[in-house]
Amino acid sequence: MPSVSMTINGKQVAGEVEERTLLVDFIREDQRLTGTHVGCDTSQCGACVIHVNGEAVKACTMLAVQANNSEITTIEGLANGDDLHPMQEAFRDNHGLQCGFCTPGMIMSAVALAKRNSAPSEAEVRHYLEGNLCRCTGYHNIVKSVMAGARAMT
Amino acid sequence: MYNFKYQVASSAEDATSKINASDEGKLLAGGMTLLPTMKQRLAMPSDLIDLSGASLTGITASEKTVSIGAMTTHDTVANSKEVSTAIPALAKLAGGIGDPAVRNRGTIGGSIANNDPAADYPAAVLGLGATVITNRRSISGDDFFKGMFETALEEDEVIVKVDFPTPLTASYVKFPNPASRYAIVGVFVAKTISGVRVAVTGAGACVFRATEMEAALTKDFSPAALNDSSISEDGLNADIHASAEYRAHLVGVMARRAVAACE
């Protein structure tokens, strides 16, 4: 089996994987980082969004071997110890989650957006979150959270 | 997903030799279509030859041509100053594919090699009269798309880049499926020095040129010029999202909107 090594949340990790192992499975099953969720497994829902070399990608649609030697950030890598990341804080303050299943992906997409656009409009947030689905349909507060979080990140 | 052997190609030539040495190998670009297809076990390649290390990315623009490397992502094209300046319609098209995470991985080469009937990029390649450069030859956009998921590419041929001639004006308008963002119908209209071109995606088995509309727009490049031209529904796609009749209607609407956006 091929071996892969990558940096996840600042920590160097390595492992042996089957070629067909999805990156999300390597993160959840091998690395036991279960904050990254699998919602649909068909690239639609965005619950599995992580950052690979700083870019938001769907971890269910990338092979672990494709991430060899890359820098990965998952939802677990955002907080600084007990201090939540400003985007996480904004989701808490604005009640940006109901059941919470989509939240890790929402926050990782939101952080990627905020890095490009520090003051996104409501329309820009809604457009950027096109690939993140919330089955509780709590989009209104999610959008409010993302706008507040982006401002707080500057 | 069935298992396979994974290999990284160091160049387009290396990819060709690795494909030839494999049993039933497939090239892997961004994987935004191939990996989901493999997850559903609709494809079972013996080998995946990853092109990410083959130095096929990058955009160069001259006065007459915008050249986009096959492994350039949709996000890079959407945010490229060169593309936005020379062919804004192309940057806009790339920015409307899938969603942000998909655009960060999906590539122009992967999109046109796959030739999904509802993909956006084929409309730009055909609509602008682009040339597809492989590691073997140049293929005109008019000869590249052969049918549903079928192209002029040989099994072991690798797209290196796509050269888009700069049009006088161009626009792409699509009616996206609200869930997948794939085009139910998308129309690319371009006014070029060699004439007007209208390419339609999503409506048929494969992207095609609407020649009757091109003729009407050559006489009078205005939305109203298309009021009397219609597309026959014969042979158009029909599924749960839209009937053939509705798609034929949408072609006219999208074409008029695209022409209006050109003015």
Interface residues (C-beta under 8 A of the other chain):
Chain A: P2 E18 E19 R20 D41 T42 S43 Q44 G46 V49 E55 A56 V57 K58 T61 M62 L63 V65 Q66 S109 A112 L113 Y128 E130 G131 N132
Chain B: M1 Y2 N3 F4 K5 Y6 L28 G31 M32 L35 P36 M38 K39 L48 D50 S52 D75 G98 D99 P100 A101 V102 N104 R105 A179 S180 R181
